[in-house]
Amino acid sequence: MHTKEDKVDFELPYYVGYVDDVKSSTKTVYMTTDIAEPEVPEELPDADSVRVAWKDVLTDYMRYNVEAESKLVQGYANFDYSQVGSLSDSLWSKAYNLVNKGNQFVDMLSNSTEEQYFELKQNILMDLSLVYTQLYGYYGQMVDRGSVIPEDQLIKQMESLSMYVNGNRRYALSVMLAKVHLLRQDWQGAAYSCEEVIASGVYRLEPQLDHTMVPSSESKEVIYGDFYADGKYIHPLFVV
């Protein structure tokens, strides 16, 4: 049943059917403001299947991101800046489709306390942090679940994640934080994040200034990667 509380004024005419299928024009739309929560399956899928599905959608985004940056920086595929609106719309759409998918997986995995699901959830949150950082670099803001994420919230999220992600991946979070700090012109915060990576001794610059020297994750410059698209290796984060 709809009541007057559901009534919303709208500029364009809508046609509403009444008794005996008699139709009349109205500029009032009846709708509810409640948004149903997405259904979460009672049984969690196998962790490996979620990992593979997420890797596929993330790699697809990475492929498009590399193509977009190649167009913007190098004029790839005869790109010119009259096309920047279309490029921006496509990048924005691709990124937020990925964010929505990641949130679905995170919500799903949050229903379990098993270590394998917890670790996978943290890895997905880390990947989402990378996307948010890229979006912040492009557009100066990030949106999650329809709300703009304050910069401080993103920073806290990445600082918290650093306690959970395994191995050297936490230094990738430091690089992301350094980028956010730089964009905020927080030079001290950026320097601190960079010094943390340098002090680890895990990563180093290649002796030659030739990024064909970074063909795979075997390179010590690569700090976050393991994505392959169209036979080419993608390294969204590396030491510079």
C-alpha positions in Angstrom: 0.0 0.0 0.0 1.3 3.5 -0.9 0.5 6.5 1.2 1.0 10.2 0.8 4.4 9.9 2.5 5.5 8.0 -0.6 4.5 10.8 -3.0 7.3 12.6 -4.8 6.9 15.5 -7.2 8.5 15.0 -10.6 8.8 17.4 -13.6 7.9 15.0 -16.4 4.5 13.5 -16.8 4.0 9.8 -15.8 1.0 7.7 -16.8 -0.6 5.8 -14.1 -3.2 3.1 -14.5 -6.4 3.3 -12.4 -9.6 1.2 -12.1 -10.8 -0.4 -15.4 -7.4 0.4 -17.0 -8.3 4.1 -17.5 -5.0 6.0 -17.8 -4.5 9.6 -16.9 -1.5 11.9 -16.9 0.1 12.9 -13.6 3.2 14.7 -12.5 3.3 12.8 -9.2 5.3 9.6 -8.8 4.7 7.2 -6.0 7.8 5.5 -4.8 9.4 4.2 -1.7 12.7 5.5 -0.5 13.9 2.3 1.1 16.6 0.4 -0.7 16.6 -3.3 -0.2 19.8 -4.8 1.1 21.5 -7.2 -1.4 20.9 -10.8 -0.7 23.8 -12.7 0.7 23.9 -16.4 0.0 23.5 -18.6 3.1 26.5 -20.7 2.1 29.7 -19.0 1.3 31.2 -20.0 -2.1 34.6 -21.6 -2.2 37.4 -19.0 -1.3 39.3 -19.9 -4.4 36.4 -19.3 -6.7 35.9 -15.8 -5.1 39.6 -15.1 -5.5 39.6 -16.0 -9.2 36.4 -14.0 -9.9 37.9 -11.0 -8.2 41.2 -11.3 -9.9 39.4 -11.4 -13.3 37.4 -8.3 -12.7 40.4 -6.4 -11.2 42.6 -7.4 -14.1 40.0 -6.1 -16.5 40.0 -2.8 -14.7 43.8 -2.7 -14.7 43.9 -3.3 -18.4 41.6 -0.4 -19.0 43.4 1.8 -16.6 46.7 1.3 -18.4 45.0 2.0 -21.7 43.5 5.2 -20.4 46.8 6.4 -19.0 48.6 5.6 -22.3 46.0 7.7 -24.1 46.4 10.6 -21.7 50.2 10.6 -21.5 51.3 9.2 -24.9 48.3 9.9 -27.2 47.9 6.1 -27.7 45.4 5.1 -30.4 45.3 8.7 -31.9 43.8 10.0 -28.7 43.3 13.8 -28.4 41.8 15.8 -25.6 38.6 16.4 -27.3 37.8 12.8 -26.4 38.7 13.2 -22.7 35.0 13.4 -21.6 34.2 10.0 -23.1 37.4 8.6 -21.6 36.6 9.9 -18.2 33.1 8.6 -18.3 34.3 5.1 -19.2 37.0 5.1 -16.6 34.7 6.3 -13.9 32.1 3.7 -14.8 34.7 0.9 -15.0 36.1 1.8 -11.6 32.8 2.0 -9.8 31.5 -1.2 -11.3 34.7 -2.7 -9.8 34.1 -1.0 -6.4 30.5 -2.3 -6.3 31.7 -5.8 -7.1 34.4 -5.6 -4.4 31.9 -4.4 -1.8 29.6 -7.4 -2.7 32.5 -9.8 -2.1 33.5 -8.0 1.2 29.9 -8.2 2.5 29.8 -11.9 1.5 33.1 -12.8 3.2 32.3 -10.8 6.3 29.8 -13.6 7.2 32.6 -15.9 8.1 35.3 -15.9 10.7 37.4 -18.5 8.9 41.0 -17.4 8.4 40.9 -18.0 4.6 37.9 -15.8 4.1 39.2 -13.1 6.5 42.6 -13.0 4.6 40.8 -12.8 1.2 38.6 -10.0 2.5 41.6 -8.0 3.6 43.3 -8.5 0.2 40.1 -7.3 -1.6 40.0 -4.2 0.7 43.6 -3.5 -0.2 42.9 -3.7 -3.9 39.9 -1.4 -3.4 42.3 1.0 -1.6 44.5 1.1 -4.8 41.4 1.9 -6.9 40.4 4.7 -4.5 43.9 6.1 -4.6 43.8 6.2 -8.4 40.4 7.8 -8.4 41.5 10.4 -5.9 44.5 11.2 -8.2 42.2 11.6 -11.2 39.1 13.3 -9.7 40.1 14.6 -6.3 37.5 12.5 -4.5 36.4 8.9 -3.9 32.9 7.5 -3.6 31.9 4.3 -1.8 28.3 3.0 -1.5 27.0 6.3 -2.8 28.9 8.5 -0.3 32.0 10.6 -0.8 34.9 9.1 1.3 36.8 11.8 3.2 40.6 11.6 2.7 41.2 11.0 6.4 38.9 7.9 6.2 40.8 6.5 3.3 44.1 7.0 5.2 42.8 5.3 8.3 41.5 2.4 6.3 44.9 1.8 4.7 46.7 2.3 8.0 44.4 -0.3 9.6 44.8 -2.7 6.6 48.6 -2.6 7.1 48.2 -4.7 10.2 46.5 -7.5 8.4 47.9 -8.0 4.9 50.6 -10.5 4.6 54.3 -10.1 3.6 55.6 -7.2 1.8 52.2 -6.1 0.4 51.9 -3.8 3.4 54.7 -1.6 1.8 52.4 -1.2 -1.2 50.0 0.4 1.2 52.8 2.8 2.2 53.2 3.8 -1.4 49.5 4.4 -1.7 49.5 6.5 1.4 52.5 8.5 0.1 50.5 9.3 -3.1 47.4 10.5 -1.1 49.6 12.6 1.2 51.3 14.2 -1.9 48.0 15.0 -3.4 47.0 16.7 -0.2 50.3 18.5 -0.1 51.1 16.8 3.2 54.9 16.6 2.5 55.8 15.3 5.9 53.3 12.5 5.7 54.4 11.6 2.2 58.1 11.5 3.3 57.3 9.3 6.3 55.5 6.8 4.1 58.3 6.7 1.5 61.0 6.3 4.2 59.2 3.3 5.5 59.5 1.6 2.1 63.1 2.6 1.7 64.0 1.4 5.2 62.5 -2.0 4.5 65.3 -2.8 2.0 63.0 -5.0 0.2 62.6 -2.8 -2.9 65.3 -1.0 -4.9 65.6 1.0 -8.1 66.9 -0.8 -11.2 70.3 0.5 -12.2 69.1 1.6 -15.7 66.5 4.2 -16.3 64.6 1.9 -18.7 61.3 0.5 -17.6 61.6 -2.3 -20.1 63.7 -3.6 -17.2 60.4 -4.1 -15.3 58.8 -6.9 -17.4 57.6 -9.0 -14.4 57.1 -9.2 -10.7 60.7 -10.5 -10.4 61.9 -6.9 -10.7 62.8 -5.3 -7.3 61.1 -2.1 -8.5 57.7 -3.8 -8.6 55.9 -3.2 -5.3 52.4 -4.3 -6.3 51.5 -6.3 -9.4 51.1 -9.8 -10.7 48.5 -8.7 -13.3 48.7 -9.9 -16.9 46.6 -8.6 -19.7 46.9 -9.3 -23.4 50.2 -11.0 -22.7 51.7 -7.9 -21.1 52.7 -7.5 -17.4 50.9 -4.7 -15.5 52.6 -3.2 -12.5 50.3 -0.5 -11.0 52.7 0.4 -8.3 56.5 0.4 -8.5 59.3 2.3 -6.7 60.3 5.6 -8.4 
